């Protein structure tokens, strides 16, 4: 029996470690309300294989139906780590996610997790082509989903775009690191068809804040 238990221990340990790594890769990520509705697509990247600007780049490897999407990292000094991250020791990473769903898009949600140094959060933008011009759409306010200490800092962030008034059939999302030593861990991209009713994240936050403030005022009045 002792021999049997000891032979199972390495296998169990590896399984637990693998489960922990899989969970950490998307820590804090949430499911948008519109996911799985008709006309929506989603998927993401966890294990990257292409560190630099080599088209078509990294195709989605997480479960979902995110077809026609690709993730490129543009700085040539980046490498792929043993866990499938894109790590850049000497340079500043720059990313380009392209998505061509082939139908008008009304909502886009991007969630990204990084380790080490942080992203340049002001650099996140969505672009699309119209009449031979490249136009830019600013995201709604960034939502920080998770922050923890590690080799530097581990951060999960979310950005949303309301594109219903524009309805592009293809778009790109560009963003970059703030400085070297950033490890790109994972990303999940969701898109919804035009006309899907989705409350904006800023509205959710205000509703939540209003509920908290109402409860505080109610307690104060009761105390008086």
C-alpha positions as CSV (number, residue, x, y, z in Angstrom):
1,X,0.0,0.0,0.0
2,X,2.8,2.4,0.8
3,X,4.3,1.8,-2.6
4,X,1.0,2.4,-4.3
5,X,0.4,5.7,-2.5
6,X,3.9,7.0,-3.3
7,X,3.4,6.1,-7.0
8,X,0.2,8.2,-7.1
9,X,1.6,11.2,-5.3
10,X,3.6,12.7,-8.2
11,X,0.6,12.3,-10.5
12,X,-1.8,13.9,-8.0
13,X,0.7,16.7,-7.3
14,X,1.1,17.5,-11.1
15,X,-2.7,17.4,-11.5
16,X,-3.2,19.9,-8.6
17,X,-0.5,22.2,-9.9
18,X,-1.9,22.1,-13.4
19,X,-5.4,23.0,-12.1
20,X,-3.9,25.9,-10.1
21,X,-2.1,27.2,-13.2
22,X,-5.2,27.0,-15.3
23,X,-7.2,28.9,-12.7
24,X,-4.5,31.5,-12.2
25,X,-4.3,32.2,-15.9
26,X,-7.8,33.8,-16.0
27,X,-8.1,34.9,-12.3
28,X,-10.8,37.5,-11.9
29,X,-12.2,37.1,-15.5
30,X,-16.0,37.4,-15.6
31,X,-18.7,36.2,-18.1
32,X,-20.4,39.1,-19.9
33,X,-24.2,39.0,-19.8
34,X,-24.4,38.6,-23.6
35,X,-22.2,35.6,-23.9
36,X,-23.9,32.7,-25.7
37,X,-26.7,34.9,-26.9
38,X,-27.6,34.5,-30.7
39,X,-24.9,36.3,-32.7
40,X,-22.3,36.4,-29.9
41,X,-18.8,35.0,-30.1
42,X,-16.2,34.4,-27.4
43,X,-12.8,32.7,-26.9
44,X,-9.3,33.5,-25.8
45,X,-5.6,32.8,-25.5
46,X,-3.9,31.1,-22.6
47,X,-1.0,29.2,-24.2
48,X,0.8,31.3,-26.8
49,X,3.3,29.8,-29.3
50,X,4.3,32.8,-31.4
51,X,6.3,35.5,-29.5
52,X,6.9,38.0,-32.3
53,X,5.3,39.6,-35.3
54,X,4.8,36.4,-37.4
55,X,1.4,36.3,-39.0
56,X,-1.1,34.9,-38.4
57,X,0.2,35.0,-34.8
58,X,-1.6,33.2,-32.0
59,X,-5.0,31.7,-32.7
60,X,-7.5,31.3,-29.8
61,X,-6.9,28.2,-27.8
62,X,-9.4,28.6,-25.0
63,X,-12.9,27.0,-25.5
64,X,-15.4,29.1,-27.4
65,X,-16.5,30.0,-31.0
66,X,-14.1,32.9,-31.6
67,X,-13.4,32.4,-35.3
68,X,-11.4,34.8,-37.4
69,X,-9.4,36.1,-34.5
70,X,-5.6,36.4,-34.0
71,X,-3.2,37.9,-31.4
72,X,0.1,39.3,-32.4
73,X,2.9,40.7,-30.2
74,X,5.0,43.1,-32.3
75,X,8.3,43.5,-30.4
76,X,11.0,41.1,-31.7
77,X,12.7,40.7,-28.4
78,X,9.9,38.8,-26.7
79,X,10.0,35.0,-26.0
80,X,7.6,32.3,-25.0
81,X,7.9,31.0,-21.5
82,X,7.5,27.4,-20.4
83,X,3.9,28.1,-19.4
84,X,3.0,29.7,-22.7
85,X,3.2,33.4,-21.7
86,X,4.7,36.1,-23.9
87,X,7.6,37.6,-21.9
88,X,9.7,40.5,-22.8
89,X,12.9,41.1,-20.8
90,X,14.6,43.8,-22.8
91,X,11.8,45.4,-24.8
92,X,8.4,46.9,-24.4
93,X,5.7,44.5,-25.7
94,X,3.0,45.8,-28.1
95,X,-0.1,43.7,-28.9
96,X,-2.6,43.6,-31.8
97,X,-5.8,41.6,-31.6
98,X,-7.7,41.3,-34.8
99,X,-11.2,39.9,-35.1
100,X,-13.3,39.5,-38.3
101,X,-16.6,37.9,-37.3
102,X,-18.2,38.7,-40.6
103,X,-21.3,40.3,-39.1
104,X,-22.0,43.8,-37.6
105,X,-20.7,44.0,-34.0
106,X,-22.5,45.9,-31.3
107,X,-20.5,45.1,-28.1
108,X,-16.9,44.0,-27.5
109,X,-15.4,43.0,-24.2
110,X,-11.7,42.3,-23.7
111,X,-10.2,40.8,-20.5
112,X,-6.4,40.6,-20.1
113,X,-4.2,39.2,-17.3
114,X,-0.5,40.1,-17.0
115,X,2.4,39.5,-14.6
116,X,5.5,41.4,-13.8
117,X,5.3,45.0,-14.9
118,X,1.9,46.4,-15.9
119,X,0.2,47.4,-19.2
120,X,0.0,51.0,-20.3
121,X,-3.7,51.2,-19.6
122,X,-4.1,54.4,-21.6
123,X,-2.8,52.7,-24.7
124,X,-5.8,50.4,-25.1
125,X,-7.9,51.3,-28.2
126,X,-10.2,49.7,-30.7
127,X,-9.9,50.6,-34.4
128,X,-11.9,49.8,-37.5
129,X,-11.8,50.7,-41.2
130,X,-14.3,53.0,-42.9
131,X,-14.0,54.5,-46.4
132,X,-10.2,53.8,-46.4
133,X,-9.7,55.5,-43.1
134,X,-8.7,54.0,-39.7
135,X,-11.0,55.2,-37.0
136,X,-10.5,54.8,-33.2
137,X,-13.1,54.2,-30.5
138,X,-12.2,54.7,-26.9
139,X,-13.2,52.0,-24.4
140,X,-15.5,52.6,-21.5
141,X,-13.7,52.9,-18.2
142,X,-11.2,50.1,-17.4
143,X,-12.4,47.7,-14.7
144,X,-9.7,46.1,-12.5
145,X,-10.8,42.6,-11.8
146,X,-7.9,41.3,-9.7
147,X,-4.6,42.4,-8.3
148,X,-2.1,40.3,-6.4
149,X,1.5,40.2,-5.5
150,X,3.9,37.9,-7.4
151,X,6.9,38.4,-9.6
152,X,6.1,42.1,-9.8
153,X,2.3,42.2,-9.8
154,X,-0.5,40.1,-11.3
155,X,-3.3,42.1,-12.7
156,X,-6.6,41.2,-14.5
157,X,-8.4,44.0,-16.4
158,X,-11.5,44.4,-18.4
159,X,-12.5,46.9,-21.2
160,X,-15.8,47.3,-23.0
161,X,-16.9,49.0,-26.2
162,X,-20.4,50.0,-27.3
163,X,-20.2,49.8,-31.1
164,X,-23.9,49.7,-31.9
165,X,-23.9,53.1,-33.5
166,X,-21.0,52.1,-35.7
167,X,-21.6,48.3,-36.3
168,X,-18.2,47.4,-37.8
169,X,-17.9,43.9,-39.3
170,X,-14.2,43.7,-38.4
171,X,-12.0,45.5,-35.8
172,X,-8.6,45.5,-34.1
173,X,-7.6,46.1,-30.5
174,X,-4.2,47.5,-29.8
175,X,-2.4,47.9,-26.4
176,X,1.1,47.8,-25.0
177,X,3.2,47.3,-21.9
178,X,4.3,50.3,-19.8
179,X,7.9,49.1,-19.7
180,X,10.0,45.9,-20.1
181,X,9.7,42.8,-17.9
182,X,6.0,42.2,-18.6
183,X,4.6,38.7,-19.0
184,X,1.4,38.4,-21.0
185,X,-0.6,35.6,-19.3
186,X,-4.0,35.3,-21.0
187,X,-6.8,37.2,-22.7
188,X,-10.5,36.5,-23.4
189,X,-12.5,38.3,-26.1
190,X,-16.3,38.5,-26.3
191,X,-18.3,40.2,-29.1
192,X,-22.1,40.6,-29.4
193,X,-24.2,41.3,-32.5
194,X,-25.8,44.7,-33.0
195,X,-29.0,45.3,-31.1
196,X,-28.2,43.1,-28.1
197,X,-29.2,45.0,-24.9
198,X,-26.3,45.1,-22.5
199,X,-26.0,47.4,-19.4
200,X,-22.8,49.4,-19.6
201,X,-20.3,48.6,-16.9
202,X,-20.4,52.2,-15.6
203,X,-24.2,51.8,-15.1
204,X,-23.6,48.6,-13.1
205,X,-21.1,50.3,-10.9
206,X,-23.5,53.2,-10.2
207,X,-26.4,50.8,-9.4
208,X,-24.1,49.0,-7.0
209,X,-22.9,52.2,-5.4
210,X,-26.5,53.5,-5.1
211,X,-27.6,50.4,-3.4
212,X,-24.7,50.6,-0.9
213,X,-25.4,54.3,-0.2
214,X,-29.1,53.6,0.2
215,X,-28.4,51.0,2.8
216,X,-26.0,53.3,4.7
217,X,-28.6,56.1,4.8
218,X,-31.3,53.7,5.9
219,X,-29.2,52.5,8.8
220,X,-28.4,56.0,9.8
221,X,-32.0,57.0,9.8
222,X,-32.9,53.9,11.8
223,X,-30.2,54.8,14.3
224,X,-31.6,58.3,14.7
